Amino acid sequence: MNTARTAQAGILLPLPPLARYLSFSLAPSAAPGASLRALAAVIDGERAVLGIGRSLVSALGAEIAGLRGFPTLAGVGVEPPATPAALWIWLRGDDRGELLQRARRYEHLLAPALRLDDACDAFQHAGGRDLTGYEDGTENPVGDAARYAALVADDDPALAASSFVAVQRWRHDFARFERMPRRSQDLAIGRRRTSNEEIDDAPPSAHVKRTAQESFAPPAFILRRSMPWAEGNSGGLVFVAFAASFAPFEAQLRRMLGLDDGVVDALFAFTRPESGAYFWCPAMRDGQLDLRPLGIAG
């Protein structure tokens, strides 16, 4: 029998046409082990990617090295919120109705120990662009580099092939963005919207300069799997970043907030995060989630 661990495939696969993100909290006096075991039997890691928060790990009497709460950080006029959750599911597919039905099945499996707090639908836009029109994830690592960035290495036998994910929902101020001249929009991002070409003389506040992964020491490589969301006439981006630890994400976030040099990312002029949470994404073993690090046998 092949007992090698593999990553949840959805982490490394291309983005799906549609997605739904589910966040759950623990019910009072919950005993979540049985519910999590039932969910693990149906989560395939490809059509659904599972992340587990610190509160759920603690409720199971376990510990995952490197898993912690979302950081409390503040820049000048900017303070990204921390909104922890016990469990997160990224549903991937191409039919919104099927995603809804699958979400309801998972909700029923987890009840009564975990309750659904939030569901957010997302989608691909214009071939992988944010709703502002700019291409998202241009500098994503690919191939082996993506695996190296997103997954815990094999030299950590307890957590090999698992991943840590940072999740934020950003809400865009479209009216404010639309009032900006096109040149100002391009300089805020650091790329030209029409060509996606990086602007060499963009200011230090340009987003691409704030988050250039190779410019950190050590380099802060993450694998972005973000998708736009919309509800009514509001919308934005569900930012999803997988990595072997939270260190690269936190390095980028600190620089965006200007905590290293006082320069705040120009993105904050027209968009703000309204949520922020950390999760650990278990590896797969023999086709099922490997929950042994949580003390749950397969």
C-alpha positions, 0 to 999 in steps of 0.5 A: 500500500502506498502511504506516501503523503501528497499535497491537497491537489487543489493547492497546486492546480490552476484556479477553477472557474468558480469557487466558494469559501466556507468558514466555520466556528466551534460550537460551545462545548463542542467535541469536533473529532467525529465531525472532522473525521466524517468530513475527512472521508469526503474531502478529496483535496482537489474539488475541496481544499481543507484548512484547520484553524488554531482553535480547532487544533486546540479543541482536539488537544493537539498542536501543529508547529507553526500554526498561530493566530493571524497577526495584529499589525497596524500601519499609518491609517491601516489595520488589517483585521484578524477574524479567526475561524476554526475551519476553512473549506475552499470549494472548487468547481464550475457550477454554482448550484453544485457548489451550493449543494456541496457546501450544504452537505459539508455543513450538515456533516460538521454539525453540531460541533462546527457551525457555518459563519460565512460563505463567499462565492468567487469566480475567475474574471477576464482570464485571471484579473482582479476586478480593477482590471489588473492581472493577479498573481503575475509573479507566482512560482510555477512547477517545482518552485511552486511546490517548494514555496507552498508545501512543507518540505520532506525533511519535516516528517510530521508535516511533510506535504502539508501547507499553511494558508493565509486568507483575507477578503478585500473589499474594493472602493470602486468609486474611489478607484474609478476617480483615479487617473489611469496613470495613477492606477498603473502607478499604484499597482506598478504595472500597466493594465493593458500590457501587464508590463512592470513600470520601472520608475513606479514609486516605492509605494507601488504594490509590485515593489512592496511585495516583490518576493525576491527582494526580501531576505530571505526571499518571501515566496508564496503561492497565490490562489486569489479570486474575485468576489462580488455581492450586489454592486460590491466586490473585491478579492479573496486573497489566498496565499499558500506557503511552507510557513507564515513567515513570507506572508507576514514579511510582505504584509509588514512591508505593505503596512510600511512597518519596515520603512514607513512607506504604505502600499498604494493599494490601501488607497482604494481597497482594504481587507475586512477579514484575516485568518490562518489555517493549516492544510493537512496532506493527503495519504491513501486518498484521504486527508492525513489527520494523524498530526491531530491525533485522528487516525485514518 
